[in-house]
Amino acid sequence: MKITYLGHASLLIETNGKKLVIDPFISGNPLAKDKFVVENIEADYILVTHAHQDHVLDVQDIAEANPGARLISNFEIVTYFSKYGIDGHPMNHGGSWNFDFGRVTMVNAWHSSSFADGTYGGNPAGFVIESGGKSVYIAGDTGLTMDMKLIPLFAKLDLAVLPIGDNFTMGIESAAVAADYVECNKILGYHYDTFGYIEIDHKKAKNIFDKAGKELILIPIGDSIEI
């Protein structure tokens, strides 16, 4: 499984011959917009955790550039994008589904969710993705919750992707606790540095995770890791 960081909370996951784009916010991200041409991003699936603009901005453009791409999200978000002709698979919390790349389980996230035009975006969520013998938890935008202790019941994680920018989501200290809750020692940090409210001290962040016995991975936009 190869994971490329597209900036902010956007990821590209390549697994079992399929490409999954997570929460695409690229054209509006000052740190990422010059690194990618949105219409050139290949996707078989687009997974969306919630409806905020910094997670859905490029959904339509990527879907239009990839006519066979399928949206995976909650019922409200899938319904919203269906008016643009985007095919979707609706899910809700606690539900799982086997796709051709692997299994997806939608799990709880504690946040808010609405589209830029004020349309209700349903409840925010995270995803557990099991594919190619690997399991990844993508937390989405969330604070620290006791529900995270349920994640190991779904899968033994090889990687947890956690927001660390604070202010709108968990901060570094809470994310280190979340790593314990989900029983994962390898953490990919995201949702940080995009704008002033969520800028972090990278060295301090890594030290906090080191002291907690966890590995915090912070990679430049456009770089990849493999698990």
N, C-alpha and C positions, 0 to 999 in steps of 0.2 A: 504494500500500500504506500503510495507516494502522496505527500501532502505539500502543496505549494501555498505560500502565504501571499494573498493578493492585497493585503493591507486591511487595517481596521479589524472587522470581524469577518472578512471574506476569505474563503479558502477554495482551493481546487484539489479534490481528492481523486486520484486515479487508482482504480482497483478493479480486478476481474474484467479488464478490457473496457471499462466504462469510466466516464468523467462526470464527477459530481461537483457542481459549483454551490457553495454555501454562502448565503446572505450577501449577494453581490452589491457592493457599494464601492465603485471604482472611479467612475467619471466625475463624481462629486468630492472625491477624496484628494486633497491637495498633495498628499504624499504618494499617491498611486496613479493619478490620472495620466501622467506622462510616461509611465512604465508599460502600459497596456493599451491596446485598442480593443474596446469592449466588444465590438462586433466580431473580432477575430478570436474571441475566447470560445473554445469548443466545450459543449456540454451535452450530456445525455440526460442529466437530471439537474434540477435546481432545487435545493432545499432551503426553506426559509423558516427561521425561528419565530419571528414576529414582524409586525407591519411597519415599524418605524423606518423613516426615510433612509437612515444610514444602514439599512439592511435589505431594502427592496428596490433601491433607486434604479438599478440596471437589470432588473428581472425581465422587463418587457423587451429591451434591446437584445439581451442574450437569447431569449426565447425566439425572437423573430429571426435571429441569425442562425439558430439551430432548430429548424422546423419540427424535428422529431423529439425535442427535449420535453421532459415531463416535470411539472412542478410538484414537489412534495411539501405539504405544509398542513396547517389546520384547516378546518372546513371553511371558515370565514375568508381566509387569505386565498385559498383555491377558488372560491366562489367569486371573489373580487377580480382576480386575474382572468377568470373565464370569459368576462365580457370583452377581453382583448384577444380572444381566440386561443388562449394558452391552455393546453391540456394539463389536468392536474389530478393528483391522487390525494384526497383529503384524509387526514388522520386526527386523532385526539389523544389526550393524555392517557398513558398506560397501554395504548394500543400498539401492536407490532404488525409488520407486513413483510413478506418475503418478495423482494424484487429480483431482477435478473443479475444484479451485482452482489446481493446479500440481503441481510435482514436489518430493518430499521424499527426502532422502538422510540416512540415519542414520550418524553419525560417532563416533569415539572420544571418550570423556571419562575422566579419571582421578579416581576418587572411590570411594565405597562405595555400597551400595544394598540396603536391606531395609525391609520394612513395619514399622509400629509393633508388630504382633503377632509379629514375629520371622521372618515368612515371607521367604524369599529373593526378591529383586527383580530378579534378572538383572544384567547389566552396565550401568552407567550410560552415557549417551550424550548426544550433541548432535545438532542437526538443521541441515541446509542446506535452506532453503526457497526454491524458485524459482517466482515467480508474477507475472503481469502485467508481465513484462519486468524484474523486480527480483530480486535474490538477497540473502538474509539468512542469516547464520550465528548460531544460538543455541547457545552453548557448553554450557549446563547447568552443573552443579557440577563443576569440574575444576581441577586445577593446570595449570601450564604444561607442555606436552609437545611433543616434536618432531613428533608426528603432526599438529599444527596446520599444519605446512608443506604437508600434503597437501590442505588445504581449497581452495586456489586451483585445484587440478586438477579439482574438481567445478564450480566457478563463480567468476566474477569478482564479488566481493561489493560490494554497495552499502552494507551495514551489517553490523557484527558486534556481537552482544550478549554481553558478557563479565561474569563475576562479578568483583567488585573488593573484596569485604569482608574478604579475608584470613582467617586462622585455619582455616576449613573449606574454603576454595577459594583461588584465586589472590588475591594482593593487588594493589595499584595498580601497583607497579613491574613485576611479572610480567605483568600484563594489558597494559601498554604494549609489552612484548616480544611478547606474543601477537598484538597488532595488527600488528606487523611480520610475524610468521610467516604470518598469514592474508592479508596484503597488503591491508589495509583501513584507510583513514584516518579513517573515521567510526565511532565506538564508542558504543553505548548501554550504560551501566553498570547492573548490577543485582546482586542478592544482597548488599545492604549496608544498614546502619543499623537493621535490624529488631530487633536486640537487642544487648546490650553487646559480645559477642565480635566483631561485624562493623561497629561504628560507624566511620565514616571522617571525615577532614577534607576537605570538598568542595573548598575552594580549593586545598589541596595536591595533591589528586588531579588537578584540571584543569591545574595548573602542570606536573606530571610529564608528562602527555600533551602539553601544548603544547611542551615541550622536546623531546619525541620526534617532533614534527611531526604529531601526531594530534589529532583533535577528540574530547573526551570529553563526551558528553551525559548530564546528570543531570536528570531531570524529576520534578516532584512527582507523587505517587500520584494517578491519575485523569487526568493530562494525556497528550497524544498528540503524536506526530511523524508526518510523512508523508515517504516516500521515493519 
